[in-house]
Amino acid sequence: MKSARFGIAILCLACLPMVALAQESRSIGADPQLPAPFATPSVKNTPDTTPFHEGAELWTAPGLAVNRFAEGLDSPRNAIVLPNGDVLVAEAKTERKNEDPSFVDKGANRILLLRDKDGDGRADERHVLIGGLQQPYGMALIGDRLYIANANGVFWTPYRQGQSTIPDDAPRTWITRFDPTGYNNHWTRNLLASRDGRTLFIAVGSASNVGEFGMAKEERRAAILAIDLVTGSERIFADGLRNPVGMDIEPVTGQLWTSVNERDELGDDLVPDYITSVRDGGFYGWPYSYWGKHPDPRLKGQRPDLVAKSITPDFAVGAHASALGIAFGASSSLPARYRSGAFVARHGSWNRSELLGYDVVFVPFAGGKAVGPLEKVLTGFTDQPGHVHGRPRSLAVARDGALLVVDDKGGTIWRLSAAR
């Protein structure tokens, strides 16, 4: 049915076919079937991005509905939900591309606070909480400290829930610093607090595709770091993760999970992006091997010791699909079947002959493990002939249990809820 209020048609995913996207490949699941490297040429296939047009359609899985929680945002990248229900949104852009060092496109570089005062599922207050940042992404509220991850480091500033602005002269206490440069920047630094609030996890992407600038450039990168907030000590929690972005705690086991973007230029179906549990001290292959112990032919013979210890990820979600966000559904108010598993935001491919991703999918879990099969729950962000209108990037569960989907290209936060 068409919703005049939100100006977009919302249709059942099961009722209409997907358009302009590749069929899900065999390289998806807990035991993906991987082709040989270079079985297909590596291609650059970046679609046009245009605004949603009148009559544009989003599809949801049966039993779900979607509406715009907020729109007109300036490249929203990440969102967190505070205990009082306020939603913080980081607005930033990829300012530099390695293929054109002179390219600079400054973003808003700020964090907004969105508030739904009347509980109708749409933000009716919008405040600039804090500005003057450098490509912010990760946010975490621990006690009365709001931690913010810029591309160049992580700091905290005093914050009391209910505040709509943080004064310009509020102190900023830095706890770590980073080099924000590298392959397409990989500038996002996501944050997640441990359950006890003592440890802050920081997801940091690689400075390269496959180590081509030398591994000295990769120090403290392609990794999830852990900072003890009591002692201030920092360590590598796990590495060999090319570009980990999304993080969440699996509710049954209490284990950290992450969504990872794997390497490019090995063909259409290599290498699959994935979601995985993260072992303390674990090594996940990058750049020497992929999907466990499959050696990357471009680094053949290098570091066989690391290849031998590489951990196989838990669940593949599609090669080059750009899996950026992960959120477990246990605390959601969506239908019961979605409360045992993880939602994944797939930002969409560029290194495939046919597009893949541009959607939100769900991976069922059993006993704290991903079992699949992968299911699409929100799509319709691209149409013929491959024009893209939005790109899901990150996910958060709202206080009312709806799933918030941050769409950076569409400048929108979508709200996925149970159908009435």
Rosetta blueprint (number, residue, H / E / L):
1 M L
2 K E
3 S E
4 A L
5 R L
6 F L
7 G L
8 I E
9 A E
10 I E
11 L E
12 C E
13 L L
14 A L
15 C L
16 L L
17 P L
18 M L
19 V L
20 A L
21 L L
22 A L
23 Q L
24 E L
25 S L
26 R L
27 S L
28 I E
29 G E
30 A L
31 D L
32 P L
33 Q L
34 L L
35 P L
36 A L
37 P L
38 F L
39 A L
40 T L
41 P L
42 S L
43 V L
44 K L
45 N L
46 T L
47 P L
48 D L
49 T E
50 T L
51 P L
52 F L
53 H L
54 E L
55 G L
56 A L
57 E E
58 L E
59 W E
60 T E
61 A L
62 P L
63 G L
64 L E
65 A E
66 V E
67 N E
68 R E
69 F E
70 A E
71 E L
72 G L
73 L L
74 D L
75 S L
76 P E
77 R E
78 N E
79 A E
80 I E
81 V E
82 L L
83 P L
84 N L
85 G L
86 D L
87 V E
88 L E
89 V E
90 A E
91 E E
92 A L
93 K L
94 T L
95 E L
96 R L
97 K E
98 N L
99 E L
100 D E
101 P L
102 S L
103 F L
104 V L
105 D L
106 K L
107 G L
108 A L
109 N L
110 R E
111 I E
112 L E
113 L E
114 L E
115 R E
116 D L
117 K L
118 D L
119 G L
120 D L
121 G L
122 R L
123 A L
124 D L
125 E E
126 R E
127 H E
128 V E
129 L E
130 I E
131 G L
132 G L
133 L L
134 Q L
135 Q L
136 P L
137 Y L
138 G L
139 M E
140 A E
141 L E
142 I E
143 G L
144 D L
145 R E
146 L E
147 Y E
148 I E
149 A E
150 N E
151 A L
152 N L
153 G E
154 V E
155 F E
156 W E
157 T E
158 P E
159 Y L
160 R L
161 Q L
162 G L
163 Q L
164 S L
165 T L
166 I L
167 P L
168 D L
169 D L
170 A L
171 P L
172 R L
173 T E
174 W E
175 I E
176 T E
177 R E
178 F L
179 D L
180 P L
181 T L
182 G L
183 Y L
184 N L
185 N L
186 H L
187 W L
188 T L
189 R E
190 N E
191 L E
192 L E
193 A E
194 S L
195 R L
196 D L
197 G L
198 R L
199 T E
200 L E
201 F E
202 I E
203 A E
204 V E
205 G L
206 S L
207 A L
208 S L
209 N L
210 V L
211 G L
212 E L
213 F L
214 G L
215 M H
216 A H
217 K H
218 E H
219 E L
220 R L
221 R L
222 A L
223 A E
224 I E
225 L E
226 A E
227 I E
228 D E
229 L L
230 V L
231 T L
232 G L
233 S L
234 E E
235 R E
236 I E
237 F E
238 A E
239 D E
240 G L
241 L L
242 R L
243 N E
244 P E
245 V E
246 G E
247 M E
248 D E
249 I E
250 E L
251 P L
252 V L
253 T L
254 G L
255 Q L
256 L E
257 W E
258 T E
259 S E
260 V E
261 N E
262 E L
263 R L
264 D L
265 E L
266 L L
267 G L
268 D L
269 D L
270 L L
271 V L
272 P E
273 D E
274 Y E
275 I E
276 T E
277 S E
278 V L
279 R L
280 D L
281 G L
282 G L
283 F E
284 Y L
285 G L
286 W L
287 P L
288 Y L
289 S E
290 Y E
291 W L
292 G L
293 K L
294 H E
295 P E
296 D L
297 P H
298 R H
299 L H
300 K L
301 G L
302 Q L
303 R L
304 P H
305 D H
306 L H
307 V H
308 A H
309 K H
310 S L
311 I L
312 T L
313 P L
314 D L
315 F E
316 A E
317 V E
318 G E
319 A E
320 H L
321 A L
322 S L
323 A E
324 L E
325 G E
326 I E
327 A E
328 F E
329 G L
330 A L
331 S L
332 S L
333 S L
334 L L
335 P L
336 A H
337 R H
338 Y H
339 R H
340 S L
341 G E
342 A E
343 F E
344 V E
345 A E
346 R E
347 H L
348 G L
349 S L
350 W L
351 N L
352 R L
353 S L
354 E L
355 L L
356 L L
357 G L
358 Y L
359 D E
360 V E
361 V E
362 F E
363 V E
364 P E
365 F E
366 A E
367 G L
368 G L
369 K E
370 A E
371 V L
372 G L
373 P L
374 L L
375 E E
376 K E
377 V E
378 L E
379 T E
380 G L
381 F L
382 T E
383 D E
384 Q L
385 P L
386 G L
387 H E
388 V E
389 H L
390 G L
391 R L
392 P E
393 R E
394 S E
395 L E
396 A E
397 V E
398 A L
399 R L
400 D L
401 G L
402 A L
403 L E
404 L E
405 V E
406 V E
407 D E
408 D L
409 K L
410 G L
411 G L
412 T E
413 I E
414 W E
415 R E
416 L E
417 S E
418 A E
419 A L
420 R L
